[in-house]
Amino acid sequence: MTNRLLLASMVTLAGSTGLATALQAEEISFIVCGDEIDPLYVGYIEEWEAANPDFPIATEVVGWGQCQDKVTTLAAAGTPVSLAYVGSRTLKQFALNDLIVPVPMTEEEKGAYYNYVPDTVTFDGTQWGVPVAFSTKALYWNKDLFEAAGLDPEVPPTTWAEKIAFAQQITEKTDAAGYGLVAKTFDNTMHQFLHWVYTNDGLIIDAEGNIVMDSPQVLAALTALKDITPFSEEGPTAYEQNEVRAIWLDGGVAMIEASPGAANLATEAGMNWGVAPLPLGPDAKGPGTLLITDSLAVFKGTGVEDKAIEFAKFITSPEKQWAYEMAAGLTPLRPVHSDELVAEKPYWKPFLDGIEFGGPEPLLTDYVGLQNAMIEMVQSVVTDAAEPAAALTKAAGELEQYK
């Protein structure tokens, strides 16, 4: 649907300079994923259009389930949208198919982000999108279930070995499962596994584009996942992360990995909860987490590429982005006001601490192929259809075709 803001700006231009001038304006079409445009974005667009009347913004809201497919279909058909909200994991595929343009960043711009955030939109030394949303995870636990199992409710696990041992004790001594395991055929099964990888200094693909996941660090992660499966909710292949979170909120599991938004949900549910950095594997160098970003991608062939880049950087400028993140409950992309955030809401600290040793989603040429190979690997291990070493070697071989 065309944004009412565009229509309003057209009417304004028609009244001041004539309808012909309004019709000559070079429209920047913008696909936004979700159910509605964030109210802050409405204000940002109004501000942009006031300063750039010849480049009005025409927004279209597309649901999360269809958004990526629509953007891809339009670009492949030669009728691209000017700007779109996409998962950063898709950027390499778009770029190699000559569908998007680079989004140059100065060293100052890159340096303003948290460590590794620019890496989520970079390959071959070039940035291909403007980061717009950021997610990190931490470990949440139900203090009442810890106490019921004979564990100290104020002391969460700090290592994988402790997490597995705590999960076993909770499973054996309460009616709840110790750990919420995500293994459904859904993208966040891969995401949740990558938290294990990045809390053990593991990698999927290195800086030169080599698949390096068949390593002792990643094998240890997959083995730990197998070891904790008996102490997780029954039938984990039926659950994605939001469904696991719902079981946790209902008291059915004691520990989950989740984003900052779970804090408010737990409080609303009346849970006695805590949050801490993700437990670490034996090779960890420090707190880690998967660093997931979404980005604004600028598509090729619209004639307004430069202005679309300018608009993308305008609405994600530090203060505007910070306001959007705080309204949406997102991990900050930049440490603009992080000290004040932690002082006001201490539970944010583990979500920020994990960034230093975190890692990005792997940028491959076929994200769906990557995702499917990783999901199949996880599912084969948690269902005992394959041993971790064999499953890992098989998945690593499959990923070679998607580099």
N, C-alpha and C positions, 0 to 999 in steps of 0.2 A: 504494500500500500504506500502511496506517496505521502510523505510527511506534510501535515498541515502547515508546517513552518515554511516549506517551499512555496505553497500556494499563497501564504500571507506575504512573503517577500516579493512574489511576482506582482501581487496587487499593489504593493507599495511602490515598486518600480514603475508600474504602468501609470500610477497617478502622478509621478514626479517627472518621468522622462518619456512616457509614452509606451504603449503596449509593444511596439516594434522592438524597442531596446530591451524590454524584459524577455521577449522571445529569443533574443540573440545571446542571452546569458548562457555561459558554459556551465551546465549543470554537473555537479559531482554526485554521482549515485553512490549510495552507501548502504550496504547490507549489514544489518545488526542482528546477531543471533539472540534468541530469547523470546519472551512473551510480550515485551514492551520496551520502549526506549527509556533508559534511565532518566529521571527528571533532571539530573545534573547535565546530561548530554543535551537535553532540550535547551537549557540555558547556554551551554557552550556553542551550540549551533546558532542560536540567536546572536550571540556575540560575534561569531565568525561572519555571519551574513551582513551584520551591520558594517563590518570593516571590509568585507569583500562582496559587494552587491552583485558583481558580475559572475560570481561563482557560488550560486546557491546550492544547498545540500538537499538532495532528495533521498530520504531514508526509506528503507523497506525492512520490516521486521519479519524474520523467518525463524520458526521454531528450531530448537537445538537439534532435533532429530533429522531435519531436512536442510539445515543451513549450509553445511559443508558441501552436500551434493549439489545444491542449487548454484552455489558459487562456481564450483568446478564445471558444471554443465554449461553455464553461460560463457565461461572463458573458453572452453573447448569448442563451442559453437561459433566463436568469433564475435559474440555480443557481450563482452565482459562488463561487469560492474566496475566502477572507478575504484572503489575501496570496499574492503570486506573484512569482517571479523573472522579470523580463522585460527585453528590450532596451529601453533608454531611448528609442530611436527610435519605439517604439510608443505612447508615453504620450499624445501629442497626439490620436492616433486614438481611443484608449480614452476620453480625457476628453471629446472632442467628441461621442462617442456615449453620454455619461453613464453610463459603466461603472465609473469609478474616482472616488475622492474626493481632494481636494487634501491635500497633506501639508505643513502650514505649517512654515516654517523661520524661526527668529529670525535677526537680523543676525549674531549671534554664531555660530550654527550654520553659516550660509553662509560667514562669514569664516574658519572653521576649515579649509575645503577649499582645495585648490589652485585657482588662478585658472581660471575658466571651468567648473569641474566642476558647480557649481549650474546653469549655463546648459544643461547636457545634459538636465536634467529640468524646465526652465522654459519656459513660454510664456504670453503675456498677463500677465506679472508674477507668476505663480503656480507653485509647485513641485508636481509631480504624482507624485513618487516619491522614494525614499530611495536615493541611490547606493550600490551594493554591490560593484561590481567596475569596474576602470579599466584601460584599455589605451592605451599609447603605443608608438611605434615608433622605431627608429634604424636606421642603415645598418651592416650587417655585411659584412666583406670577408674573402676568403681570401688571406692574405699570400703563400702559396706561389705562387698563380696570378699575383698581382701581380708577384712577382719573376721568374717564368718569362716574363712578357710584357715585361720590361724596365722595369717601374714600381718606384718605391720602395715596398717592402712595408709601411713604417711610415707612409705618407702617403696617407690616403684622400681621395677627392674632396670638395670643400667647396661646389661649385656644380654646377648642372645641366650646364653646358657641360663641366666636368671629368668628371662622371659619364659622359656620353655618349662623350667622347673616350677615357676609360679603358676603357669597355666595348668600344669599337671596337678598341682596341689589343690587349686580351686575346683578343677573338674572332679577330683576324687572326694572332696570334702563338702561340696555344695551342690545345689541343683542346677547351677549354671555352668556353661562352658568357660574355659579359661581365656580363650582368645577368639576374636572374630576374624576368620580367614576369608578373603575375597578370591573367588575362583570361577565366577560365572563367565560365560562367553560374552565378554563386555570389555571395553578398553581399559577400565580401571583395574582389571585383573593384572594386566601388564604393569600399570602404574604402581600398584601396591607391591608387586614383586621387586620393582626397581628401587623401592625404599630399602629393601634388604641389601640389594647390590651396593647402593651408595652409602650404606652404613658399614661396609666392609672393604672400602677402597677398591671396589670393582668397577669395570667398564664394559659397555656393550660394543662400542665403536671408538677407535682412538682418533686423535687429531688429524691423522693422515688418511682417515677413511677406512681403516682396516677393521674387520670384525674380530674382536678380541675377547668375546664373552666366554669362550671355552677356557676358563682360567681357574686356578685354585680359589680365588676370591668369590667368583660367581658360583662355583660348585658348592662352596661352603654355604652360600645363601640359599641355594636350592635344597641342599640337605637339611638346613635348619627349618625350612618351610615344611619339608616332609616330617621332620621330628615333632613339630608342633601340631600337625594335623589331627592326631588322636585326641588332642585336648581343645579342639575347636568345635564350633557348632556343627551339628550333623548335616552332611550333604553340602559342603561348601561350594560345590560347582553350581548350586542354585542361587547364589547370592552375589550381588555386586555391592560396592562400598556403601551406598546409601541404605541398602537393605540390611547390611551388617550393622550399620550405625543404629538403625531402628531397633534391632535385637538388643544392642547394648543399652539403648535408652529405656528399654522395657525390662532390663535386668537379666537378660538371657545370656550375656557374655560379660566377662570382666574387663578385657583389654581390647582396644582397637587403635588403629592409626587413622587419624582424621584431621581435617583442616580446622582453622580457628572457629568457624561457624558452629562446630559441635559444642563449644563452651556455652553459648547462649541456650542451645537446645537442652543441654544437660541441666542447666540451672532452672529453665522453665519446667523441666520434668521433675524437679525436686530431688535430683540425684546428688549424693555425696561423692563428688568426683575430684580427680586431680589430673594434671597434664604435665608431661616431662619430655625431654628429648628422646628421640627414638633410641632404643637399646642398640648397642654396638656389637659388631662381629669381631673376631679375633685379630683381623688385620686393619681395623679402623684406625685412621689417623686423627679423628675428631668427630664431633657431631655431624651427621649427614642427613640428607633427605633428597628425594627427587624434586628437581626444580622444573615445574611445569609452567609454561607461559602460553597465553593466547596472544595473537598479534593482529595488527592492522596491515593487510597486504594491499599493495597498489598494483592494479592489473594493467597490462600493456594494451595499447591500441585504443585508448579512450580519448586521447588528445588533451587530457587534463592531468596527466601524471604528476607534473611538478606541483600543481596546486593541491592535488590529493595528498601528496607527501607533506606539504605544508600544513594542510588541515589535520592530518594524522598526528603530526608533532605538536600542533596547537592544542588539541584536546587531550593529549597525554603529557603536556608540560608539567613540571614537578608539582606545583601547587594544585592544579586542576586534577591531576592524576591522584594525588594524595586524598583529596576530598572524595573522589569517586571510590577509592579503595576503602576508606573508612565507612562510607555509606553501604558498600557492598560486602564488607567483612573479608576483604582480600588481603593477602600478604603484600606489604608494600614492595614495589619494584625498586624504590630508592630509599636510602636511609635519611630522608629529609627530616622527619620528626620522630624517628624510632625511639629515641631516648624518652621523649615525652609520652609516647604510646605505652612503653613498658612501665613507666612510672605510674601511669593511670590504670593500666590493666596488666598486671604482672604475668598473667597467663600467656601473653604474647611472646615472652622471652624464648621458649624452646623453638618456636616457629622461625625466629630470626637467627638463633644460634646455629641451626642446622645448615644454613646457607653456605657457610664458609667451606665446608667439605662436601657439599651437595654436588649433584650432576644433572645435566639436562636430559630431556627426552632425546633419544637417538634420532638424528636427522638422516633418513634413508630415502631412496627414490620411490619406495612404495610403502607408505605407512600402513596400509591395511595388511599387506603381506607381513610386515614386521609384527604387527599386533597379533595376527592369527598364529604366527609361529611361536610367539611368546606365550600366548594363552594355552595353546596346545601343550607346550612344555610344562607349564604349571599344572594344568589339569591332569596330565599323564602321571605326574609325580604324586599329587595329593590323592589320586584314586588308586595308587599302587599299580598302575598299568605299565610303568617304566621306572627304572632306577635313576636317580639324579644324574649320574655321570653320562649314561646313555642318552637321556632326554636332552641334556645340555649340548652334547656333541651334535645330535641331530638338529636341534634348533639353530646352532651356530652355522652349520652347513647350509641350512635353508636361507639364512640371512645373507649369505654371500651373493645371491642373485639380486638383492635389493640395495646394495651399497650405493 
